[in-house]
Structures are given as structure tokens and as C-alpha cells.
Amino acid sequence: MKYYKFLTSENKGAYSDFDYTDYLPKDGQPGKWLPKVEDLELCESGYHACTRKDVLRWVNTQMYEVELRGKKKNGNEKVVAQEMRFIRKVDYNERILRLFACWCAEQVLPNFENKYPEDKRPRQAIETAKRYADGKATKKELSAANSAARSAADSAARSAANSAAYYAARSAANSAAYFAAYFAADSAAYFAADSAADSAAYFAADSAATKNQSDKFMEMVGE
């Protein structure tokens, strides 16, 4: 089974703030093993990673494949191990993250347009975000699209589409691309399931949407 670890742009864990710089892969070779942790505790001690199905919960600026050994404990959306080393960096960038955010938004766009066919703000926000990802729109245009999508989300015409579109179109000046990707996916999965009639159906729908998103994300990063 493959495991993955996300780091900030400063090579730190987003929650631990631990600096992994000295342990990262170099010259095509895996990094050295981190010191062994004897006592494991989810969210407290040990080295945390995730599997393919949970990558969107932890998405950040950098993504690495890691190897775990020793004792392990599994938790919701993560695993903690006594030992870890970084195998390789997964090749992804801001463009991939933004296009993924747009894809998530597009999955629920019909929910909105079927009910409000005249309101094109979410669609325009998504299209502007896609053009920005390809260097064909300015930050000013992206910011304007962001504001329009937010207005749609704040109006009486609420839906999954404008919420997801809003995050997909977030200005680079206001948030990182990984933040847009995370919230676009989260919004799309939540609202895709929101129409389920009971709690069991809701969680089944939410789980299916999240799996589809994880599969798409991993496809886009070549995993």
C-alpha cells in the first residue's frame, strides 16, 4: 500500500510544524529514516500519513510518497507509524490544484443551473479560474470572478455550485491554490450528498463523491 505525506512550502508539517528539510529525497534517492518513535498516539506522537482515498483531507503545497515501518495505528483519514522516510516528491503544481478545484465545482454546477438557468456567475467564476490556471486571465479578473461567485453564494440562490465555484475562483492574492482545491472538493462532496433523504443515504453519497474526487485528483497528479 502506498502512503502519502503533505508538507507546506517551508517543508513543514501543517499541524506539527516539524521541519522535514533534512529528511527529504535528494538526487533521486529516498531521504533518511526519521528517528523512531516508541509510543504512538494518533494526532499526538509518531509520523502521520494518509492513503490514496484520504489525500484530499490533507492536501497542501507539497506532496510526497512516504514509506512507513514499525508499529502502526489507523485512524479516520490517517495512519500513524513509528518510523517514516520520504521516498519521492509527487509532481504537482498550482495549475493542477486550480484545475482540480474547477473540476470539483463543475460536478455540481448542473444542480445550480437547473434551478437558476439565468444566473451564470458560478459558471463564469469556474471558467475564469481555468483561464487563470493556464495564464490567460489576470489576478484582477480572478478577483472579480471570486466576488461574483461569492455574491451568488450569499444570495437566496444558494447551492453547491456557487459554493464550490467560489473556492475554485479564489484569488491567488488571498489564498493558496491548495486551499481552493481543498474547499472546492469539500463543498462539492457535501452538497452532492445534501439532497439524500436519510443519514445513511447521505453518508453513502458523500463517500462516493469523495472517492470520485480522490480518484480524479490522483489521476491528475499521475498517481
C-alpha positions, 0 to 999 in steps of 0.5 A, spaced: 500 500 500 502 506 498 502 512 503 502 519 502 505 525 506 503 533 505 508 538 507 507 546 506 512 550 502 517 551 508 517 543 508 513 543 514 508 539 517 501 543 517 499 541 524 506 539 527 510 544 524 516 539 524 521 541 519 522 535 514 528 539 510 533 534 512 529 528 511 527 529 504 529 525 497 535 528 494 538 526 487 533 521 486 534 517 492 529 516 498 531 521 504 533 518 511 529 514 516 526 519 521 528 517 528 523 512 531 518 513 535 516 508 541 509 510 543 504 512 538 498 516 539 494 518 533 494 526 532 499 526 538 506 522 537 509 518 531 509 520 523 502 521 520 500 519 513 494 518 509 492 513 503 490 514 496 482 515 498 484 520 504 489 525 500 484 530 499 483 531 507 490 533 507 492 536 501 497 542 501 503 545 497 507 539 497 506 532 496 510 526 497 510 518 497 512 516 504 514 509 506 512 507 513 515 501 518 514 499 525 508 499 529 502 502 526 495 505 528 489 507 523 485 512 524 479 516 520 483 519 514 490 517 517 495 512 519 500 513 524 507 509 524 513 509 528 518 510 523 517 514 516 522 516 510 520 520 504 521 516 498 519 521 492 516 528 491 509 527 487 509 532 481 504 537 482 503 544 481 498 550 482 495 549 475 493 542 477 490 544 484 486 550 480 484 545 475 482 540 480 478 545 484 474 547 477 473 540 476 470 539 483 465 545 482 463 543 475 460 536 478 455 540 481 454 546 477 448 542 473 444 542 480 445 550 480 443 551 473 437 547 473 434 551 478 437 558 476 438 557 468 439 565 468 444 566 473 451 564 470 456 567 475 458 560 478 459 558 471 463 564 469 467 564 476 469 556 474 471 558 467 475 564 469 479 560 474 481 555 468 483 561 464 487 563 470 490 556 471 493 556 464 495 564 464 490 567 460 486 571 465 489 576 470 489 576 478 484 582 477 479 578 473 480 572 478 478 577 483 472 579 480 470 572 478 471 570 486 466 576 488 461 574 483 461 567 485 461 569 492 455 574 491 451 568 488 453 564 494 450 569 499 444 570 495 437 566 496 440 562 490 444 558 494 447 551 492 453 547 491 455 550 485 456 557 487 459 554 493 464 550 490 465 555 484 467 560 489 473 556 492 475 554 485 475 562 483 479 564 489 484 569 488 491 567 488 492 574 492 488 571 498 489 564 498 493 558 496 491 554 490 491 548 495 486 551 499 481 552 493 482 545 491 481 543 498 474 547 499 472 546 492 472 538 493 469 539 500 463 543 498 462 539 492 462 532 496 457 535 501 452 538 497 452 532 492 450 528 498 445 534 501 439 532 497 439 524 500 433 523 504 436 519 510 443 519 514 445 513 511 443 515 504 447 521 505 453 518 508 453 513 502 453 519 497 458 523 500 463 517 500 462 516 493 463 523 491 469 523 495 472 517 492 470 520 485 474 526 487 480 522 490 480 518 484 480 524 479 485 528 483 490 522 483 489 521 476 491 528 475 497 528 479 499 521 475 498 517 481 
